[in-house]
Amino acid sequence: MGRLRQKACTLCQQFQPVLYRVQYDESHRWVFVCRCCWEKISQDNPNYVYGGTWKAKK
């Protein structure tokens, strides 16, 4: 049986069951973002790097 964990999107602060680990600006800092925010920051962004998917149910 999996356990349910919680994590909020770094940008919109909404708790989501799936978050994407990304870098999206010149700081090259890793953050977790939800699908909605991911779609906004990944489009035509030369600083964008995908680093994996985080899931609440493990």
C-alpha positions in Angstrom: 0.0 0.0 0.0 1.4 3.4 -1.0 1.5 6.4 1.3 0.2 9.8 0.4 2.6 12.7 0.8 2.0 16.4 0.2 4.0 19.0 -1.6 3.0 22.4 -3.0 3.9 23.9 -6.3 6.8 26.4 -5.9 5.1 29.0 -8.1 1.3 28.9 -7.3 1.5 27.2 -3.9 -1.3 24.7 -4.8 -0.9 21.1 -3.5 -1.0 18.7 -6.4 -0.6 14.9 -6.6 2.1 15.2 -9.4 4.8 17.9 -9.6 7.7 18.3 -12.1 11.2 19.0 -10.9 12.6 21.8 -13.2 15.0 24.6 -13.6 13.5 27.6 -15.4 15.6 30.7 -14.8 19.2 31.9 -14.7 19.5 30.9 -11.0 19.5 27.2 -12.1 17.7 26.4 -8.8 15.7 23.2 -8.8 12.0 23.7 -8.0 8.8 21.6 -8.1 6.0 23.0 -10.2 2.5 21.7 -11.1 1.3 20.9 -14.6 -0.3 24.3 -15.1 2.8 26.2 -14.1 5.1 23.8 -16.0 3.2 24.5 -19.2 3.8 28.2 -18.8 7.5 28.1 -17.9 8.7 25.4 -20.3 7.5 27.1 -23.5 10.3 28.6 -25.5 12.5 28.9 -22.4 16.3 28.5 -23.0 16.8 28.1 -19.2 14.3 25.2 -18.9 15.7 21.9 -17.7 13.5 18.9 -16.7 14.7 16.9 -13.7 12.0 14.3 -13.1 8.5 13.8 -11.8 7.4 13.7 -8.1 4.3 11.8 -7.3 2.3 12.0 -4.0 1.5 8.3 -4.0 4.7 6.3 -3.6 
